[in-house]
Amino acid sequence: MRILLLSIVFSLGLVSNANAQQSVGFTLKNPSAKSIPLWIPSVMNPNLSPFSTSGVRLRVGQKIYFRHKMRKKLLLEVTKDYDEKSLNVAKLIRERKKELKLKG
């Protein structure tokens, strides 16, 4: 719900244009059967429901974290390349865990 509200705020121009120009809109998808809690510092703490899709608009450089055994781990940093893309968050987390050599 917060993600949708944030997208509406940006689309209606209720924030400064300078800030909106440095942001990108993209979709976070959770095709898995488990909820995925994320942490986006100073923005929101979305919980992606199973089999859900959520549109977001975040500034370039914003970091998105996931939790692994009660510790936050960097999932991604927003770049202009994400504009209008759809990201499979479950797959990104699996790949990131491999990169970080995390078990479980």
C-alpha distances in whole Angstrom, upper triangle without the diagonal:
4,5,5,6,9,10,11,12,14,15,17,19,18,18,22,23,25,22,20,23,23,19,19,16,16,14,13,14,15,18,19,19,18,15,15,14,14,15,15,17,17,13,11,11,9,10,10,11,15,15,12,11,9,10,11,13,15,19,22,23,20,20,17,19,19,21,24,26,24,25,23,24,23,21,22,22,21,23,24,25,21,21,19,20,18,18,19,18,20,23,22,22,25,27,26,27,31,31,31,33,31,32,29
4,5,5,6,9,10,10,12,14,15,17,15,16,19,21,22,19,17,21,20,17,17,15,15,14,13,15,16,20,21,21,19,16,15,13,13,13,12,14,13,9,7,9,7,10,11,13,17,18,14,13,10,10,9,11,13,16,19,20,17,17,15,17,17,19,23,25,23,23,21,22,21,20,20,20,18,21,22,23,20,19,19,20,18,18,19,18,20,23,22,22,25,27,25,27,30,30,30,32,30,31,29
4,5,5,6,9,10,11,12,14,16,15,15,18,19,20,17,15,18,18,14,13,11,11,10,10,13,14,18,19,20,19,15,14,13,12,12,11,14,13,9,8,9,7,10,10,12,16,16,12,10,7,7,6,8,10,14,16,18,15,15,13,15,16,19,22,25,23,23,20,21,19,18,17,17,15,18,19,20,16,16,15,16,15,15,16,15,18,20,19,19,23,24,23,25,28,28,28,30,28,30,28
4,5,5,6,9,10,10,12,14,14,15,18,19,21,18,16,19,19,15,14,11,12,11,12,14,16,18,20,21,21,17,17,16,15,16,15,17,16,13,11,13,11,13,12,14,17,16,13,11,7,7,7,9,12,16,19,20,18,19,17,19,20,22,26,28,27,27,24,24,23,21,20,20,18,20,20,21,18,16,15,16,15,16,18,17,20,22,22,22,26,27,26,28,31,31,31,33,32,33,31
4,5,5,6,9,10,11,12,11,13,16,17,20,17,15,18,19,16,15,13,14,14,15,17,19,22,24,25,23,20,19,18,17,17,15,17,15,12,11,13,12,14,15,17,20,20,16,14,11,10,9,10,13,16,19,21,18,19,18,20,21,24,27,30,28,28,25,26,24,23,22,21,19,21,21,23,20,18,18,19,19,19,21,20,23,25,24,25,28,29,28,30,33,33,33,36,34,35,33
4,5,5,6,9,10,11,10,10,13,15,16,13,12,15,15,12,12,11,12,13,14,17,19,22,24,25,24,20,19,17,16,15,13,14,13,9,9,12,11,15,15,18,21,21,17,15,11,9,7,7,9,12,15,17,14,16,15,18,20,23,26,29,27,26,23,24,22,20,19,18,16,18,18,20,17,16,16,17,17,18,20,19,22,24,23,23,27,28,26,28,31,31,31,34,32,34,32
4,5,5,6,9,10,10,11,14,14,16,13,11,14,14,11,10,8,10,11,13,15,18,21,23,25,24,21,20,19,17,17,15,17,16,12,12,15,13,16,16,18,21,20,16,13,10,7,6,6,9,12,15,17,15,17,16,19,21,24,28,30,29,28,25,25,23,21,19,18,16,17,17,18,15,13,13,15,15,16,19,18,22,24,22,23,27,27,26,29,31,31,31,34,33,35,33
4,5,5,6,9,9,11,14,14,17,15,12,15,17,14,13,11,13,14,16,18,21,24,26,27,27,24,23,22,20,20,18,20,18,14,15,17,16,18,18,20,23,22,18,16,12,10,9,9,12,15,18,21,19,21,20,23,24,27,31,34,32,31,28,28,26,25,23,22,19,21,20,21,19,16,15,18,18,20,22,22,25,27,26,27,30,31,30,32,35,35,35,38,36,38,36
4,6,5,6,5,7,11,12,14,12,10,14,15,13,14,12,15,16,18,21,23,26,29,30,29,25,24,23,21,20,17,18,16,13,14,17,17,20,20,22,25,25,21,18,15,12,11,10,12,14,17,20,18,20,20,23,25,28,31,34,32,31,28,28,26,25,23,22,19,20,20,22,19,17,17,20,20,22,24,24,27,29,27,28,32,32,31,33,36,35,35,38,37,39,37
4,6,5,6,6,9,9,11,9,7,10,12,9,10,9,13,15,17,20,23,26,28,30,29,26,24,23,21,20,17,18,16,13,15,18,17,20,20,23,26,25,21,18,15,12,10,7,9,11,14,17,16,18,19,22,24,27,31,34,32,31,27,27,25,23,21,19,16,17,16,19,17,14,14,17,18,20,23,22,26,27,26,27,30,30,29,32,35,33,34,37,36,38,37
4,5,8,9,11,11,13,12,9,12,14,11,11,10,13,15,18,20,23,26,29,31,30,27,26,25,23,22,20,21,20,16,18,21,19,22,22,24,26,25,21,18,15,12,11,9,12,14,16,20,18,21,21,25,27,30,33,36,35,33,30,30,27,26,23,22,18,19,17,19,17,14,14,17,18,20,23,23,27,28,27,28,32,32,31,34,36,35,36,39,38,40,39
4,6,8,11,11,14,13,11,13,16,14,15,14,17,18,21,24,26,29,32,33,32,29,28,27,25,25,22,23,21,18,19,22,21,24,24,26,29,28,24,21,18,15,14,12,15,16,19,22,21,24,24,27,29,32,36,39,37,36,32,33,30,29,27,25,22,22,21,23,21,18,18,21,22,24,27,27,30,32,30,32,35,35,34,37,39,39,39,42,41,43,42
4,5,7,7,11,10,8,11,13,12,14,14,17,19,22,25,28,31,33,35,34,31,29,28,26,25,21,22,20,17,19,23,22,25,26,28,31,30,26,23,20,16,15,12,14,14,17,21,20,23,24,27,29,32,36,39,37,36,32,32,29,28,26,24,21,21,19,22,21,18,18,21,23,25,28,28,31,33,31,32,36,35,34,37,39,38,39,42,41,43,42
4,7,9,12,11,10,13,15,14,16,16,19,21,23,26,28,32,34,35,34,30,29,27,25,23,20,21,18,16,18,21,21,25,25,27,31,30,26,24,20,17,15,13,14,15,18,21,20,23,23,26,29,32,35,38,35,34,31,32,29,28,26,24,21,22,21,24,22,20,20,23,25,26,29,28,32,33,31,32,36,36,35,37,40,39,39,42,41,43,42
4,6,9,7,7,11,12,11,14,15,18,20,22,26,28,31,33,35,33,30,28,26,24,22,18,18,15,14,16,20,21,24,25,28,31,31,27,24,20,17,15,12,12,12,15,18,17,20,21,24,27,30,33,36,34,32,29,29,27,26,24,22,19,20,19,22,21,19,20,22,24,25,28,27,31,32,30,31,34,34,33,35,38,36,36,40,39,41,40
4,5,5,6,9,10,11,14,16,19,22,24,28,30,34,36,38,36,33,31,29,26,24,20,20,17,16,19,23,23,27,28,31,33,33,30,27,23,20,17,14,13,12,15,17,17,21,22,26,29,32,35,38,36,34,30,30,28,27,25,22,19,20,19,22,21,19,21,23,25,26,30,29,33,34,31,32,36,35,34,36,39,37,37,41,40,43,42
4,5,5,6,9,10,13,14,18,21,24,27,30,33,36,38,37,34,31,30,27,25,21,21,19,18,21,24,25,28,28,31,34,33,30,26,23,19,17,13,13,12,14,17,17,21,23,26,29,33,36,39,37,35,32,31,28,27,25,22,18,18,16,20,19,17,18,22,24,25,29,29,32,33,31,32,36,35,33,36,38,37,37,41,40,43,42
4,6,5,7,9,13,15,19,22,24,28,31,34,36,38,37,34,31,30,26,24,21,20,18,17,21,24,25,28,29,32,35,34,31,27,24,21,18,14,13,11,12,15,16,19,22,25,29,32,35,38,36,34,30,30,26,26,23,20,17,16,15,19,19,17,19,22,24,25,29,28,32,33,30,31,35,34,32,35,37,35,35,39,39,42,42
4,5,5,7,10,13,16,19,21,25,28,31,33,35,33,30,28,26,23,21,17,17,15,14,17,20,21,25,25,29,31,31,28,24,21,18,15,11,10,7,10,12,12,16,18,22,25,28,31,34,32,30,27,26,23,23,20,17,14,14,14,17,17,15,17,20,22,23,26,25,29,30,27,28,32,31,29,32,34,32,32,36,35,38,38
4,5,5,8,10,14,17,19,23,26,29,31,33,32,29,27,25,22,21,17,18,16,14,17,20,20,24,24,27,29,29,25,22,19,15,12,9,9,7,10,13,13,17,18,22,25,28,32,35,33,31,27,27,24,23,20,17,14,14,12,16,15,12,14,17,19,21,24,24,27,28,26,27,31,30,28,32,34,32,32,36,36,38,38
4,6,8,11,14,18,20,24,27,30,32,35,34,31,29,28,24,23,19,20,19,17,20,23,23,26,26,29,31,31,27,24,21,17,15,11,10,8,9,13,14,18,20,23,26,30,33,36,35,32,29,28,24,23,20,17,14,13,11,14,14,12,14,17,20,21,25,25,28,29,26,28,31,30,29,32,34,32,33,36,36,39,39
4,7,10,13,17,19,23,26,29,31,33,32,29,27,25,22,20,17,17,16,15,18,21,21,25,25,28,30,29,26,23,20,17,14,10,8,6,6,9,10,14,16,20,23,27,30,33,32,29,25,24,21,20,17,14,11,10,9,12,12,11,14,16,19,19,23,23,26,26,23,25,29,27,26,29,31,29,29,33,33,36,36
4,7,10,13,15,19,22,25,27,30,29,26,23,22,19,18,14,15,15,13,15,18,18,21,21,24,26,26,23,19,16,13,10,6,5,4,5,9,9,13,14,18,21,24,27,31,29,27,24,22,19,18,15,12,9,9,8,11,10,8,11,13,16,16,20,19,23,23,21,23,26,25,23,27,29,27,28,31,31,34,33
4,7,10,13,16,19,22,25,27,27,24,22,21,18,18,15,16,17,14,16,18,17,20,19,22,24,23,20,17,14,11,8,5,6,6,7,10,10,13,14,18,20,24,27,30,29,27,23,22,19,17,14,12,8,8,6,9,7,5,7,10,12,13,17,17,21,21,18,21,24,23,22,25,27,25,27,30,30,32,32
4,7,10,13,17,19,22,25,24,22,20,20,17,17,15,17,17,14,15,17,16,18,17,19,21,20,17,13,11,7,6,4,7,9,10,13,12,14,14,18,20,23,26,30,29,27,24,22,19,17,15,13,10,10,9,10,7,5,6,8,10,11,15,15,19,20,18,20,23,22,22,25,27,26,27,30,30,32,31
4,7,10,13,16,19,22,21,19,17,18,15,16,14,17,18,15,16,17,15,16,14,17,18,17,14,10,9,6,6,6,8,11,12,14,13,14,13,16,18,21,24,27,27,26,22,21,18,15,13,13,10,11,10,10,6,6,5,5,6,8,11,12,16,16,14,17,20,19,19,22,24,23,25,28,27,29,28
4,6,10,12,15,18,18,16,14,15,14,16,14,18,19,16,15,16,13,14,11,14,15,13,10,7,6,4,6,9,11,14,15,16,15,15,13,16,16,20,22,26,25,25,21,20,18,15,14,14,12,13,13,13,9,9,7,6,5,6,9,10,13,14,13,15,18,18,18,21,23,23,24,27,26,27,26
4,7,10,12,15,14,13,11,12,11,13,13,16,18,15,14,13,10,11,8,11,12,11,8,6,5,6,7,10,12,15,16,17,14,14,11,13,13,16,19,22,22,21,18,17,15,12,12,13,12,14,15,14,10,12,11,9,6,5,6,6,10,11,10,12,15,16,16,18,20,20,21,24,22,24,22
4,6,9,12,12,11,10,12,12,15,16,20,21,18,17,15,12,11,8,9,9,7,6,4,6,9,11,14,15,19,19,20,18,17,14,15,14,17,19,22,22,22,20,19,17,14,14,16,15,17,18,17,13,15,13,10,7,6,5,6,8,10,10,12,14,15,16,18,20,21,22,24,22,23,21
4,5,8,8,8,7,11,12,15,16,20,22,20,17,15,12,10,6,7,6,5,5,6,9,12,14,17,18,21,22,22,20,18,15,15,13,15,17,20,20,21,19,18,17,14,15,18,18,20,21,20,16,18,17,14,10,9,6,6,6,9,10,11,12,14,15,16,19,20,21,22,20,21,18
4,7,9,10,10,14,15,19,20,24,26,23,21,19,16,13,10,9,6,4,7,8,12,14,17,20,21,25,25,25,23,22,18,18,16,18,19,22,23,23,22,21,20,17,18,21,21,23,24,22,19,20,18,15,12,10,7,8,7,9,12,12,13,15,17,18,19,21,22,23,21,21,19
4,6,8,9,13,15,18,20,24,27,24,21,19,16,13,10,9,6,6,9,11,14,17,19,22,23,26,27,27,24,22,19,18,15,16,17,19,20,21,20,19,20,17,19,22,22,25,26,24,21,23,22,19,15,13,9,9,7,9,12,11,12,15,16,16,18,20,21,21,19,19,16
4,7,9,13,16,19,22,25,28,25,22,19,16,13,11,8,5,6,10,13,16,19,21,25,26,29,30,29,27,25,21,20,17,17,17,19,20,22,21,21,22,19,22,25,25,28,29,28,24,26,25,22,18,16,13,12,10,13,15,14,14,18,19,18,20,23,23,23,21,20,16
4,6,10,13,16,19,22,25,23,20,16,14,10,9,7,5,8,10,13,15,19,20,23,24,27,28,27,25,22,18,17,14,14,14,16,17,18,18,18,19,17,20,23,24,27,29,27,24,26,25,22,19,16,13,11,9,13,14,13,13,17,17,17,19,22,21,21,19,18,14
4,6,10,13,16,19,21,19,16,13,10,7,6,5,5,9,9,12,13,16,17,21,21,24,26,25,22,20,16,15,12,12,13,15,15,17,16,17,18,16,18,21,22,25,27,26,22,24,23,21,18,15,13,11,10,13,14,13,14,17,17,17,20,22,21,22,19,19,16
4,6,10,13,16,19,17,14,11,8,6,5,7,8,10,10,12,12,15,15,18,18,21,22,22,18,16,12,11,8,9,11,13,13,14,13,13,14,12,15,17,18,21,24,23,20,22,21,19,16,13,11,8,8,11,12,10,12,15,14,14,17,19,18,19,17,17,15
4,7,10,13,15,14,11,7,6,4,6,9,11,14,13,14,13,15,15,18,17,20,21,20,17,14,11,9,7,7,10,12,11,12,11,12,13,12,14,17,18,21,24,23,20,22,22,20,18,15,14,10,11,14,13,11,14,17,15,15,19,20,19,20,17,18,16
4,7,10,12,11,9,6,6,6,8,11,13,15,14,14,12,14,13,15,14,16,17,16,13,11,7,6,5,7,11,13,12,12,9,10,10,9,11,13,14,18,20,20,17,19,20,18,16,14,13,10,11,14,12,11,14,16,14,15,18,18,17,20,17,19,17
4,6,9,8,7,5,7,9,11,14,17,19,17,16,14,15,13,15,13,15,16,14,11,9,6,5,6,8,12,14,12,11,8,10,9,10,11,12,13,17,20,21,18,20,21,20,18,16,16,13,15,17,15,13,17,18,15,16,20,19,18,21,19,20,19
4,6,6,5,6,8,11,13,16,19,20,18,17,14,14,11,12,9,11,13,11,8,6,5,6,9,12,15,18,16,14,11,11,10,10,10,10,11,14,17,18,16,17,19,18,17,15,17,14,16,18,16,15,19,19,17,18,22,21,20,23,21,23,23
4,5,7,8,11,14,16,20,22,24,22,20,18,17,14,14,11,12,13,12,8,7,7,8,11,13,17,19,16,14,11,12,11,12,12,12,13,16,19,20,18,20,22,21,21,19,20,17,20,22,19,18,21,22,19,20,24,22,21,24,22,25,25
4,6,9,12,15,18,21,24,26,23,22,18,18,14,14,11,12,14,13,10,10,11,12,15,17,20,22,19,18,15,16,15,16,16,14,14,18,20,22,20,21,22,23,23,21,23,20,23,25,22,21,25,25,22,24,27,26,25,28,26,29,28
4,7,9,13,15,18,22,23,20,18,15,14,11,10,9,10,13,13,9,10,10,12,14,17,20,23,20,19,16,17,15,15,15,14,13,16,18,20,18,18,19,20,20,19,20,18,21,23,20,20,24,24,22,24,27,26,25,28,26,29,28
4,6,10,12,15,18,20,17,16,13,13,11,12,11,13,16,15,12,11,10,11,13,15,18,20,18,17,15,16,15,15,15,15,15,18,20,22,19,19,20,20,19,18,19,16,19,21,19,18,22,23,21,22,26,25,24,27,25,27,26
4,7,10,13,16,18,16,15,13,14,12,14,13,16,18,17,13,12,10,9,10,11,15,17,15,15,12,14,14,14,15,15,16,20,22,23,19,21,21,21,19,17,18,14,16,19,17,16,20,21,19,20,24,24,22,25,22,24,22
4,6,9,13,14,12,12,9,11,10,13,13,16,18,18,14,13,10,11,10,12,16,18,16,16,14,15,15,14,15,16,16,19,21,22,18,19,19,18,16,15,15,12,14,17,16,15,18,20,19,20,23,24,23,25,23,24,22
4,6,9,12,10,11,10,13,13,16,16,19,21,21,17,16,12,12,10,11,15,17,15,16,14,16,16,14,16,18,18,22,24,24,20,21,21,19,17,15,14,11,12,16,15,14,17,19,18,19,22,23,22,24,21,22,20
4,7,8,7,8,8,11,12,15,16,20,21,21,18,17,13,13,11,13,16,18,17,18,16,17,17,14,16,18,18,21,22,22,18,20,19,17,14,12,11,9,10,13,14,13,15,18,17,18,21,22,22,24,21,22,19
4,6,5,8,9,13,15,18,20,23,25,25,22,20,17,16,14,15,17,19,19,20,19,20,20,17,19,22,21,24,26,25,21,22,21,19,16,15,13,11,11,15,16,15,17,20,20,20,23,25,25,26,23,23,20
4,5,9,11,15,17,21,22,26,27,27,24,22,19,18,15,16,18,20,20,22,21,21,21,18,20,23,23,26,27,26,22,23,22,20,16,14,12,11,10,13,15,15,16,19,20,20,22,24,24,25,23,22,19
4,7,10,14,16,20,22,25,26,27,24,23,20,20,18,19,21,23,23,24,23,23,22,19,21,23,23,25,26,24,21,22,20,17,14,13,11,11,10,13,15,15,16,19,20,21,23,25,26,26,24,24,21
4,7,10,13,17,19,22,24,25,22,21,18,18,17,19,21,23,23,24,22,22,21,18,19,21,20,23,23,22,19,19,17,15,12,12,10,10,11,14,15,16,18,20,20,22,24,25,26,27,25,25,23
4,7,10,14,16,19,21,22,20,19,16,18,17,19,22,25,25,25,22,22,21,17,18,19,18,20,20,19,15,16,13,12,9,9,9,10,12,14,15,16,18,19,20,22,24,25,26,28,26,27,24
4,6,10,13,16,18,19,17,17,14,16,16,19,22,25,24,24,21,21,19,17,16,17,16,18,18,18,14,14,12,12,9,10,11,11,13,16,15,16,19,20,20,22,25,25,26,28,26,28,26
4,7,10,14,15,17,15,16,14,17,18,21,24,27,26,25,22,22,20,17,16,16,14,16,15,16,12,11,9,10,9,10,12,12,16,17,17,18,21,22,21,24,26,26,27,29,28,30,28
4,6,10,12,14,12,13,12,15,16,20,23,26,25,24,20,20,18,15,14,14,11,13,13,14,11,10,10,11,10,11,13,13,16,18,16,18,21,21,21,23,26,25,26,29,27,29,28
4,7,10,12,10,13,12,16,18,21,25,28,27,25,22,21,18,16,14,13,10,11,11,13,10,9,10,11,12,13,16,16,19,20,18,20,23,23,22,25,27,26,27,30,29,31,30
4,7,9,7,9,10,14,16,20,23,26,25,23,19,19,16,14,12,10,7,9,10,12,10,10,12,13,14,14,17,16,19,20,18,19,22,22,20,23,26,24,25,28,27,30,29
4,6,6,9,11,15,18,22,25,28,26,24,20,19,16,16,13,10,7,8,9,12,11,11,13,15,16,16,19,18,22,22,19,21,24,23,21,25,27,25,25,29,28,31,31
4,6,9,11,15,18,22,24,28,27,24,20,19,15,15,11,8,5,5,6,10,9,10,13,14,16,16,19,18,22,22,18,20,23,22,20,23,25,23,23,27,27,30,30
4,6,10,13,16,20,22,25,24,21,17,16,12,13,9,6,5,6,9,11,11,13,16,16,18,16,19,18,21,21,17,19,22,20,18,21,23,20,21,24,24,28,28
4,7,10,14,17,20,23,21,19,15,14,11,11,8,6,5,8,11,13,12,13,16,16,17,15,18,16,19,20,16,17,21,20,17,20,22,20,20,24,23,26,26
4,7,10,13,16,19,18,15,11,10,7,8,6,4,6,10,13,14,13,15,17,17,17,15,16,14,17,17,14,14,17,17,14,16,19,17,17,20,20,23,23
4,7,10,13,17,16,13,10,9,6,6,5,6,8,12,15,15,13,15,17,16,15,12,14,11,13,15,11,11,15,15,12,14,17,16,16,19,18,20,20
4,7,10,13,12,10,6,5,4,5,7,9,11,15,18,18,16,19,20,18,17,14,14,11,13,14,11,10,13,14,11,12,15,15,13,16,15,17,17
4,7,10,10,8,6,5,6,6,9,12,14,18,21,20,18,21,22,19,18,14,13,10,10,12,10,8,11,12,10,10,14,14,13,15,13,14,14
4,6,6,5,5,6,9,9,13,15,18,21,25,24,22,25,25,23,21,18,16,13,12,15,13,10,12,14,12,11,14,15,13,14,11,13,12
4,5,5,6,7,10,11,15,18,20,23,27,26,24,27,28,25,23,19,18,14,13,15,13,10,11,13,11,9,12,13,11,12,8,9,8
4,6,8,10,13,14,18,21,24,27,31,30,28,31,31,29,27,23,21,18,16,18,17,13,14,17,14,12,15,16,13,13,10,10,9
4,7,10,13,15,18,20,23,27,30,30,27,30,31,29,27,23,22,18,17,20,18,15,17,19,16,14,18,18,15,16,13,13,12
4,6,10,12,15,18,21,24,27,27,25,28,30,28,26,22,21,18,17,19,17,14,16,17,14,13,16,16,13,14,11,13,13
4,7,9,12,14,17,20,24,24,22,25,26,24,23,19,19,15,16,17,15,12,15,16,12,12,15,15,12,15,12,14,15
4,6,9,12,15,18,22,21,20,23,24,22,21,17,17,13,14,15,12,10,12,12,9,9,12,11,9,12,10,13,14
4,6,8,11,14,18,18,16,19,21,19,19,15,15,12,14,14,11,9,12,12,8,10,13,11,10,13,13,16,16
4,7,10,13,16,15,14,17,18,16,15,12,12,9,11,11,7,7,10,9,7,9,12,11,10,14,13,16,16
4,6,9,13,12,11,14,16,14,14,11,12,10,13,12,9,9,13,11,9,12,14,12,13,16,16,19,19
4,6,10,11,10,13,15,14,15,13,15,13,16,16,12,13,16,15,12,16,17,15,16,19,19,22,23
4,7,8,7,9,12,11,13,11,14,13,17,17,13,15,18,17,15,18,20,18,19,22,22,25,26
4,5,6,8,11,11,13,13,16,16,19,18,15,17,20,18,17,20,22,19,21,24,25,28,28
4,5,6,9,10,13,14,17,18,21,20,17,20,23,21,20,24,25,23,24,28,28,31,31
4,6,9,8,11,11,15,16,19,18,15,18,21,18,18,22,22,21,23,26,27,29,29
4,6,5,8,8,12,13,16,16,13,16,19,17,17,20,22,20,22,25,25,28,28
4,6,9,11,14,16,19,19,17,20,22,21,21,24,25,24,26,29,29,31,31
4,7,10,13,15,19,18,17,20,22,21,22,25,26,25,27,30,30,32,31
4,6,10,12,15,15,13,17,19,18,18,22,23,22,24,27,27,29,28
4,7,9,12,12,12,15,16,16,17,20,21,21,23,25,25,26,25
4,6,9,9,8,11,13,13,13,16,18,18,19,22,21,23,22
4,6,5,6,9,10,11,12,14,16,17,18,20,19,20,19
4,5,5,6,9,10,10,12,14,15,16,18,17,18,16
4,6,5,6,9,10,11,13,14,15,16,15,15,13
4,5,5,6,9,10,11,12,14,15,14,15,14
4,5,5,6,9,10,10,12,14,13,15,15
4,5,5,6,9,10,10,12,11,12,11
4,5,5,6,9,10,10,9,10,10
4,5,5,6,9,10,10,12,12
4,5,5,6,8,9,11,12
4,5,5,6,5,7,9
4,5,5,6,8,10
4,5,8,11,13
4,6,9,12
4,7,10
4,7
4
